[in-house]
Amino acid sequence: MSDDEEKDIFEELIERKRYKIVKYINAQVFFDKLREVKVLSMDDTQEISSKPTRRQQAGYFLDILQTKGDNGVKKFLEILEWEYPHVFKDVTNKDAREPPTDYLKHRERGYKHMGRPGRWG
């Protein structure tokens, strides 16, 4: 697959919904799984984590994801489907499936009301 085709997949599925993705996700939720499948490196995760706010981290995460090709986008969407089904549906126009029974969903501490500044539940 050429770089242009991979960029088109990213542009079609991610970039057109960038604002909503950045608004709702916590990039750190994706780190372990994407490192496990060699989409992100330790350096990538450290660079993302160095950004001062959650939204800046999410935006920078998408910038890095854009360089990881089709496989990176597919793995991101798989995790997005299981962790943020409402965002997945908006991005793909598909209903989210249930995660596999052995998938341990990330439990966010302190992000109960993600997207609502000042409300930490």
C-alpha positions in Angstrom: 0.0 0.0 0.0 1.4 3.4 -0.9 1.9 6.3 1.5 -0.9 8.2 -0.4 -3.4 5.3 0.2 -2.4 5.1 3.9 -2.8 8.8 4.3 -6.2 8.6 2.6 -7.4 6.0 5.1 -6.3 8.2 8.0 -7.8 11.2 6.4 -11.1 9.5 5.7 -11.6 7.8 9.1 -9.6 9.9 11.6 -8.8 13.4 10.5 -12.4 14.2 9.5 -13.5 13.5 13.1 -10.3 14.8 14.8 -12.1 17.3 17.0 -14.4 14.7 18.5 -11.7 12.1 19.0 -9.4 14.7 20.7 -12.3 15.8 22.9 -13.1 12.4 24.3 -10.1 10.1 24.3 -7.3 9.7 26.7 -4.3 8.7 24.6 -2.7 6.7 27.4 -5.6 4.2 27.2 -4.1 3.1 23.9 -0.4 2.9 24.8 0.0 -0.6 26.1 -1.9 -2.3 23.4 -0.3 -0.3 20.6 3.2 -0.9 22.0 2.4 -4.6 22.2 1.6 -4.8 18.5 4.6 -2.5 17.6 2.5 0.4 16.4 3.9 2.8 19.1 7.4 2.8 20.6 8.4 3.7 24.2 9.8 7.0 22.7 6.4 7.7 21.1 4.5 7.2 24.3 7.0 9.4 26.3 6.7 12.2 23.7 2.9 12.1 23.8 2.9 12.0 27.6 5.1 15.1 27.8 2.4 17.3 26.4 0.8 19.3 29.3 -2.9 18.6 28.8 -5.0 15.6 27.9 -6.3 17.2 24.7 -2.8 18.1 23.6 -1.7 14.5 24.3 -4.6 13.2 22.2 -3.9 15.6 19.4 -0.2 14.7 19.3 -1.1 11.0 19.5 -3.2 11.4 16.4 -0.3 13.2 14.7 2.0 10.2 15.5 -0.7 7.7 14.5 -0.8 9.3 11.1 2.8 8.2 10.5 2.1 4.6 11.4 0.3 3.5 8.3 -2.8 1.4 7.7 -2.0 -1.2 10.4 -1.7 1.5 13.0 -5.0 3.0 12.1 -6.7 -0.4 12.2 -5.3 -1.2 15.6 -6.3 2.2 16.9 -9.9 1.8 15.6 -10.1 -1.7 17.2 -9.2 -0.2 20.6 -11.4 2.8 20.1 -14.3 0.4 19.4 -13.9 -1.3 22.7 -12.9 1.7 24.9 -14.9 4.5 23.4 -17.9 2.9 21.5 -19.7 6.2 21.1 -16.7 7.8 19.4 -16.1 4.7 17.2 -19.7 4.9 16.0 -19.3 8.5 15.0 -16.0 7.9 13.3 -16.9 4.8 11.3 -20.8 4.9 11.2 -20.8 1.4 12.5 -22.1 0.0 15.8 -19.3 -1.0 18.2 -19.0 -4.8 18.8 -18.4 -6.2 22.3 -14.7 -6.7 23.1 -13.4 -10.3 23.3 -14.0 -11.9 26.7 -10.3 -11.8 27.5 -10.0 -8.1 26.8 -9.6 -6.1 29.9 -11.2 -2.7 29.4 -9.1 0.2 30.7 -10.5 1.6 33.9 -9.8 5.3 34.0 -9.3 6.9 37.3 -10.1 10.6 37.5 -11.6 10.7 33.9 -15.1 9.7 34.8 -16.6 12.7 33.1 -14.2 13.0 30.1 -14.8 16.0 28.0 -16.3 18.1 30.8 -13.6 20.3 32.3 -13.7 20.6 36.1 -15.9 17.6 36.7 -13.8 14.8 38.1 -16.7 12.7 39.6 
